[in-house]
Amino acid sequence: MDLHTDAFAGVEALIRWRHPDHGVINPETFISKLENSGEIVPVGRWALVTASAQGALWHAKGYRFAVSVNISSKQLESAGFTDDVAEALSSSRFDPALLVLEFAQETLTRDAESTLQRLEPLKNLGVQLAVDDFNPDDSPLAELERFHIDIVKLDKDFISGISSSPDASKIHDLVQRSRTLEIQIFASGIENAEQVKQLQIEEVNVGQGFFFSTPHEAGEIDQFLEDFAIFSGKPL
């Protein structure tokens, strides 16, 4: 959500495993197994294709907002990843400018030179690149400048401490620096109105979290969007 106008800004694609015996299983339980087995590459490809197709359906209804998809290090390092992204965009006709690929910071910095070579063709496709779970205590924003990152999403644990003056000051400095680097700062894991108020003061423009909404199925989001358009009067 846009924290200053309350406008709807986008969605993030999340994955759940519907197990026949154990019900819905959260990714914390199975993503590591997919990573270790290498199955994260085909599963990630499926998630990318599905999210792009769903985004295109929303845009066909007249909505214009971003769709974010998390990308694992193994996906980025796979030989055909750029082709996977290109195919997902081509098959769905989804606007690449509204597809956001989210990476963990360690994915980008583990082998910086190799990562730069892999990111360049993705940028040429016109997609946006984001760093997920960023904590300014761990590394400076300037480290990300070389990767041509569009969005930095602040870690939810950092947001939880925003009411303390040291963390608020760090966010203020981060936002000012991000403008120089032309990087957008997003907030993750927002849980209450006080956090929203403080983020507004520090001039963070976009945020997500349970304060706004729990995760929804695509069909439920359709209803959410219809209700939002009717009752909020805000742009989508």
Residue pairs with C-beta under 8 A, 6 or more apart in sequence:
1 7
1 8
1 9
1 206
1 207
1 208
1 212
2 8
2 9
2 205
2 206
3 187
3 196
3 199
3 200
3 204
3 205
3 206
3 207
4 200
4 205
5 234
6 232
6 234
7 234
7 235
7 236
8 65
8 225
8 228
8 234
8 235
8 236
9 65
9 66
9 206
10 65
10 66
10 67
10 68
10 98
10 100
11 65
11 66
11 67
11 68
11 221
12 67
12 68
12 69
12 70
12 102
12 208
13 47
13 50
13 51
13 54
13 67
13 68
13 69
13 70
14 27
14 215
15 27
15 31
15 43
15 47
16 24
16 25
16 26
16 27
17 24
17 25
17 27
17 29
17 30
18 24
18 25
19 25
31 40
31 72
33 39
34 40
34 43
35 72
35 74
38 74
40 72
40 74
40 75
41 72
41 74
41 75
41 78
44 71
44 72
44 74
44 75
45 75
45 84
45 88
47 69
47 70
48 69
48 71
48 84
48 85
48 88
49 84
49 87
49 88
49 91
49 92
51 67
51 69
52 67
52 69
52 88
52 89
52 91
52 92
52 94
52 99
53 88
53 91
53 92
53 94
54 67
54 218
55 67
55 92
55 94
55 98
55 99
56 92
56 93
56 94
58 65
58 67
58 221
58 222
58 225
59 94
59 95
59 98
62 236
63 225
63 236
64 98
64 236
65 98
65 236
66 98
66 99
66 100
66 128
67 94
67 98
67 99
67 100
68 100
68 101
68 102
68 130
69 99
69 100
69 101
69 102
70 102
70 132
71 81
71 101
71 102
71 103
71 107
72 107
73 103
73 104
73 106
73 107
73 110
75 81
75 84
76 103
76 107
76 115
76 118
77 114
77 118
78 84
81 118
82 118
82 121
82 122
82 125
85 99
85 101
85 122
85 125
85 127
86 125
88 94
89 96
89 99
89 125
89 127
96 125
96 126
96 127
97 126
97 127
97 128
98 128
99 127
99 128
100 127
100 128
100 129
100 130
100 150
100 151
101 122
101 127
101 128
101 129
101 130
102 130
102 131
102 132
102 153
103 129
103 130
103 131
103 132
104 131
104 132
104 133
105 131
105 132
105 133
105 134
105 138
105 139
105 144
107 115
108 115
108 119
108 131
108 144
108 147
108 149
109 115
109 139
109 143
112 146
112 147
115 147
116 146
116 147
119 129
119 147
119 148
122 129
123 129
123 148
128 150
128 151
129 147
129 148
129 149
129 150
129 151
130 149
130 150
130 151
130 152
130 153
130 186
131 144
131 149
131 151
131 152
131 153
132 153
132 188
133 153
133 155
133 156
133 188
134 144
134 152
134 153
134 154
134 155
135 154
135 155
135 157
135 158
136 154
136 158
136 170
136 171
136 174
137 158
137 170
141 152
141 174
141 177
141 178
141 181
141 183
142 177
142 181
144 152
144 181
144 183
145 181
145 183
149 183
150 183
150 184
151 183
151 184
151 185
151 186
152 178
152 183
152 184
152 185
152 186
153 186
153 187
153 188
154 171
154 174
154 185
154 186
154 187
154 188
154 204
155 188
155 189
156 188
156 189
156 209
157 189
158 167
158 171
159 187
159 188
159 189
159 190
159 195
159 199
159 209
160 189
160 191
160 195
161 167
162 168
162 171
162 195
162 198
162 199
162 202
163 194
163 195
163 198
168 198
168 201
168 202
171 185
171 199
171 202
171 204
172 202
172 203
174 185
175 185
175 202
175 203
175 204
178 184
178 185
184 205
184 206
185 204
185 205
185 206
186 204
186 205
186 206
186 207
186 208
187 195
187 199
187 204
187 206
187 207
187 208
187 209
188 207
188 208
188 209
189 208
189 209
189 210
190 196
190 199
190 207
190 208
190 209
190 210
190 211
190 212
191 209
191 210
191 211
192 211
193 211
195 209
195 211
196 207
196 211
199 207
213 224
216 224
225 236
228 234
228 236
229 236
